[in-house]
Amino acid sequence: MTRPHFIYNTIRVLIDAPVLIGAFFLTKLIFPLLNQGATSHQTLVYLSSAVLAWYISAQFSRVYQDLRSNRFSEEIIQVGLTFFLFIFVHSS
């Protein structure tokens, strides 16, 4: 793997964590009563487990593999599968 390709893959993988954390805080702002009574420690544990569950489900669905040969519809199906696996892993 060439260096630019390695950097591209690394950025693709690392960008998901801030997106998940941002989505959590955006949801917290929109629905303030949803997280009522949770301590900061519980929030940190939840965020950590959510990011870990996303990366685990992404490995099973192979969402980070090279998708140059896939069509757009196949990519959407892979992301949907990753989301379904994320919900399954995180709720278990």
C-alpha positions, 0 to 999 in steps of 0.5 A: 500500500502506498503512503498516500493510500495509507493516509487516505484509509487512516483518515477515513477510519479516524473521521468516524469517531468525531462524527459519532461524538458530534451526533451524540452531542447534537442529539443531547442538544435537541432532546435535553430530557433524553439524557437527564440524570446521567453523570459525566462518567456515564456519558463518557462510558456510553460514548466510548462504547458507542465508538467501539461498537461502531468500529467493531460493526464496521470491521464485520461489514467491511465498510472500510475496505476499498470501495472503488469497484462498488456502485453507490447503491452497494455502498449505501447497503454496506453503511446500512448493514454497519448501522444495523450491526452497530445497533445490535452490538451496542444494545447487547 
